Amino acid sequence: MSDAPVPRDTPAALQSLRELPLPEPVSYAPQTIGWVFVALLLVVIVLAAAWLAWRRHERSRYRREALAELARIEAKLGDEATRASALGEIAPLMKRTALAAAPREQVAALSGASWLAYLKKTHGAFDDESGALLYMASYAPRERLAAITRQQAQRLVQAARDWIGQHHVEV
């Protein structure tokens, strides 16, 4: 504005005034080394959190695969013709899931009552009724499996889903 012509009717005392110069823009760069260390610490924390989240995601891959397999089995429970074979697939799926999570020596030899006790110990929602259905689905002949109703089969699938999704293995 200093280059603009001064109007004629401006008093003489004001004609010599000039616009104040603006200060230099403030830098966004940290002014002390401490802020650089804080930024580096934040980057390290974010990278560590991302790495831990990725590791957790990879460690639980067996759960996602087991739940997908259980959903495939559950789809076959609606049909009377395939219900017996679908029920027979639940116990091996749960055993494979347990073997993926726990040491082989701890799980492989379990069967019957000791297997049901292990399921209850690692996740408390597996009750006696679903345990009996799992035992029957594992060992009963196909004719006996045909007597299991759709509601009973759904309860067994729900108990298996809960156990697969929430079991905790003490190593």
C-alpha positions as CSV (number, residue, x, y, z in Angstrom):
1,M,0.0,0.0,0.0
2,S,3.0,2.3,0.2
3,D,3.1,2.5,-3.6
4,A,-0.4,3.7,-3.8
5,P,-0.9,7.4,-4.4
6,V,-2.0,9.4,-1.3
7,P,-5.4,11.2,-1.8
8,R,-5.2,15.0,-2.0
9,D,-7.6,15.6,0.9
10,T,-5.3,13.6,3.4
11,P,-3.9,15.8,6.1
12,A,-0.1,16.5,5.8
13,A,0.6,14.7,9.1
14,L,-0.9,11.5,7.8
15,Q,0.8,11.6,4.4
16,S,4.2,10.5,5.8
17,L,2.8,7.4,7.5
18,R,3.7,4.1,6.0
19,E,2.2,0.6,6.5
20,L,3.9,-1.5,9.1
21,P,5.9,-4.4,7.8
22,L,4.5,-7.9,8.6
23,P,6.7,-10.3,10.6
24,E,8.2,-13.4,9.0
25,P,5.8,-16.4,8.9
26,V,6.1,-18.8,11.9
27,S,7.9,-22.0,11.0
28,Y,6.1,-25.3,11.7
29,A,9.4,-27.1,12.2
30,P,10.1,-28.0,15.8
31,Q,12.3,-25.4,17.5
32,T,14.0,-27.8,19.9
33,I,15.4,-31.2,19.7
34,G,12.9,-32.5,22.3
35,W,10.1,-32.3,19.8
36,V,12.0,-34.4,17.3
37,F,12.4,-37.1,20.0
38,V,8.7,-36.9,20.8
39,A,7.9,-37.4,17.1
40,L,10.3,-40.3,16.8
41,L,8.8,-41.9,19.9
42,L,5.3,-41.5,18.5
43,V,6.4,-43.1,15.2
44,V,7.9,-46.0,17.1
45,I,4.8,-46.5,19.2
46,V,2.5,-46.5,16.2
47,L,4.8,-49.0,14.3
48,A,4.9,-51.3,17.4
49,A,1.1,-51.2,17.8
50,A,0.6,-52.0,14.1
51,W,3.1,-54.9,14.3
52,L,1.4,-56.3,17.4
53,A,-2.0,-56.0,15.8
54,W,-0.7,-57.8,12.7
55,R,0.8,-60.6,14.9
56,R,-2.5,-61.0,16.8
57,H,-4.4,-61.1,13.5
58,E,-2.1,-63.8,12.2
59,R,-2.2,-65.9,15.4
60,S,-6.0,-66.0,15.2
61,R,-6.1,-67.1,11.6
62,Y,-7.0,-70.7,12.7
63,R,-10.1,-69.3,14.5
64,R,-11.3,-67.5,11.3
65,E,-10.7,-70.6,9.2
66,A,-12.5,-72.8,11.8
67,L,-15.5,-70.4,12.0
68,A,-15.7,-70.4,8.2
69,E,-15.7,-74.2,8.1
70,L,-18.3,-74.3,10.9
71,A,-20.5,-71.9,8.8
72,R,-20.2,-74.4,5.9
73,I,-21.2,-77.2,8.2
74,E,-24.1,-75.2,9.6
75,A,-25.5,-74.6,6.1
76,K,-25.7,-78.4,5.7
77,L,-27.7,-78.9,8.9
78,G,-30.9,-77.5,7.3
79,D,-31.2,-80.5,5.0
80,E,-32.4,-83.7,6.6
81,A,-30.3,-85.8,4.1
82,T,-27.0,-84.1,5.0
83,R,-27.6,-83.3,8.7
84,A,-26.1,-86.6,10.0
85,S,-22.9,-86.2,8.0
86,A,-22.7,-82.5,9.0
87,L,-23.0,-83.3,12.7
88,G,-20.2,-85.8,12.3
89,E,-17.9,-83.1,11.0
90,I,-18.2,-80.8,14.0
91,A,-16.1,-82.9,16.5
92,P,-13.1,-83.3,14.1
93,L,-13.2,-79.5,13.4
94,M,-13.1,-78.7,17.1
95,K,-10.2,-81.2,17.6
96,R,-8.3,-79.6,14.7
97,T,-8.9,-76.2,16.2
98,A,-7.7,-77.3,19.6
99,L,-4.6,-78.8,18.0
100,A,-3.9,-75.5,16.3
101,A,-4.1,-73.6,19.6
102,A,-2.6,-76.0,22.2
103,P,0.4,-78.2,22.3
104,R,-0.2,-81.6,20.7
105,E,0.7,-83.5,23.8
106,Q,-2.0,-81.7,25.7
107,V,-4.9,-82.3,23.3
108,A,-4.3,-85.2,20.9
109,A,-5.0,-88.0,23.2
110,L,-8.2,-86.5,24.7
111,S,-11.5,-88.2,23.9
112,G,-14.9,-88.8,25.6
113,A,-15.2,-87.3,29.0
114,S,-11.7,-85.9,29.1
115,W,-12.2,-84.1,25.8
116,L,-15.5,-82.6,27.2
117,A,-13.7,-81.6,30.4
118,Y,-11.0,-79.9,28.3
119,L,-13.6,-78.0,26.3
120,K,-15.3,-76.8,29.5
121,K,-12.0,-75.8,31.1
122,T,-10.8,-73.8,28.1
123,H,-14.2,-72.0,27.7
124,G,-17.0,-72.2,30.2
125,A,-19.9,-71.9,27.9
126,F,-19.7,-75.5,26.7
127,D,-22.4,-77.1,28.8
128,D,-23.5,-80.7,29.5
129,E,-26.2,-80.8,26.8
130,S,-24.0,-79.6,24.0
131,G,-21.2,-81.9,25.3
132,A,-23.5,-84.9,25.1
133,L,-24.6,-83.9,21.6
134,L,-20.9,-83.5,20.6
135,Y,-20.1,-86.9,22.0
136,M,-23.1,-88.4,20.2
137,A,-22.2,-86.7,16.9
138,S,-18.7,-88.1,17.2
139,Y,-19.5,-91.7,18.0
140,A,-23.2,-92.5,17.3
141,P,-24.2,-94.4,14.1
142,R,-25.9,-92.4,11.4
143,E,-29.4,-93.7,12.3
144,R,-29.1,-92.3,15.8
145,L,-27.8,-88.9,14.5
146,A,-30.9,-88.6,12.3
147,A,-32.9,-88.3,15.6
148,I,-31.2,-85.1,16.5
149,T,-33.5,-82.2,15.9
150,R,-32.6,-79.1,14.0
151,Q,-32.8,-77.0,17.3
152,Q,-30.4,-79.4,19.1
153,A,-28.0,-79.2,16.1
154,Q,-28.2,-75.4,16.2
155,R,-27.4,-75.4,19.9
156,L,-24.4,-77.7,19.2
157,V,-23.2,-75.4,16.4
158,Q,-23.7,-72.3,18.7
159,A,-21.7,-73.9,21.5
160,A,-18.9,-74.9,19.0
161,R,-18.9,-71.3,17.6
162,D,-18.6,-69.9,21.1
163,W,-15.8,-72.2,21.9
164,I,-13.9,-71.6,18.7
165,G,-14.3,-67.9,19.0
166,Q,-13.5,-67.5,22.7
167,H,-11.4,-70.4,23.9
168,H,-8.2,-69.7,25.9
169,V,-5.5,-72.2,26.1
170,E,-3.0,-72.2,29.0
171,V,0.3,-73.2,27.6
